Amino acid sequence: MTSYRLQQTTDRDPWYLPVLYVAFLTLAVVFAVWRTVVANWGVWFGPLAWAAEMFGLFTSILFVVSLRRAVRPVPRVVTGTTKTVDILIPTLNEPLSVLEPTVIGATRVRGVRRVLVLDDAARDEVRELADRYGAGYLARTERGGAKAGNLNAGLTATDAEFVVTLDADHVPLPELIEQTIGYFDDPQVAVVQSPQSFYNTESFTFRRRRGDDAGWHEQAMFYGGIQPTKNRTNSAIYTGTSAMLRRSALDTTGGFAPDTPTEDIHTSLRLHARGWRSVYLRTPLAYGLEVENLEEYYRTRRRWASGSLRLLFRNPDSPLWVRGLTLSQRLNYLSALVTHLQGLNRVAYLVAPIAAVLTGVAPVSGPYAVYGFAFLTFMVLSIVTVVLFGRGNYHLVHSEAFGVADTLPMIDALRDLAGGERGFGVSRKRTGRASGTGLTWAYRAFAAVNLGGLGLAVTRLAQGEHVVIAAWSAAFLTLSSAYALAFLVTMERYERRIGAPAYLRLTPEELYQH
């Protein structure tokens, strides 16, 4: 009897996408060569502008190459499995009102053998909660390794063939095991990952779209656009929750990776480097709590950036040098990690045009009008390419506005790369909409710098000074300011909204049923 091997189907794309793919890559090479030739190396911001554009070009190429084909596994639903599956729920500071619906849902997943609540805070009320629903409880005495260490402690308490990991706020659907276990009939499959989906769609990370209040989410591009394309190259990333993993595969990597704050992508990379396969399903199998205010958003994105950059530059498992990855996997992980340098790149994009306006010197040699036209043309092509290859998940305004929002936490994370490491706790849940005033003012200051640069460029233009430089700088700073304001205005309107979310009025049982 031939053993099962993972079967996948490729989505059918419009005829013009392959044409656009070739055209973009061709013109990207031409633009890179030309831009290097015309760079003004005689002023300090000339190399800065060149480096920023080359980094943007590099990440765009990685992005488009990884998005070339979207692939989905052929459904393999299995009921009544005889394989042993335990569910691990790590928790630290989540209130019982958040944790209880998850425990209820986990104990009602069809086919689960045992649910283990892994409490890093050793709380008596959590032990009582686990006992009430027939779940196991484990509190470790040594808390090294953060979430990964907690999960590894859980592995010592289970001999199940497979484990499901759930964040403390992610409530699973009853069919989670039935929808995932069949893919493990392929002996090379180590992890089956489903999207991170959320039930508190009142969060500021959601936007109205096509009449739906939750029609677009800040992570839509990753879970709806990027992850499905990673199936093609066996690069789908384990994201820490709403996933099932093979225990024997975890044993080959020494368990969950405790070396970085981003234990999920780090664990995923280790599994791929050892030859294991991953599968990404597009169907949500659990629903959790999205961050509710700017402070928690900032903390989460800073942790992601810090962990990703440490993994990229300071860890033996970096895709830059680790052995065992295919070229496609290496490029996919590189794309996922270097994106956290975009905060620094956005600052460079901001500084260069302001410096050009202040000095009256262009960052390129030759006619600046020619450069401006070429840059604008290629930028439009890049945007069109990303939008189309995003297959409806990339939003021209919202995606870029949140890119601006990520700038500050990404810059903050560079301190961890350059110096000592800071502690990073888990995101706090049910925090309310209000954020710290200091953080709000930091975002206001960033928007003010954009607007100040734009005002300077417009003033120079009105005075007839450095007209060409001022005109192109004004055009770019207008776009940058618009994105900064789009996020800031929406954020402040959200914080002033009156009324508590409806889910807060539900009991844990009602929330699970809902």
Disulfide bonds with the S-S distance in Angstrom:
none
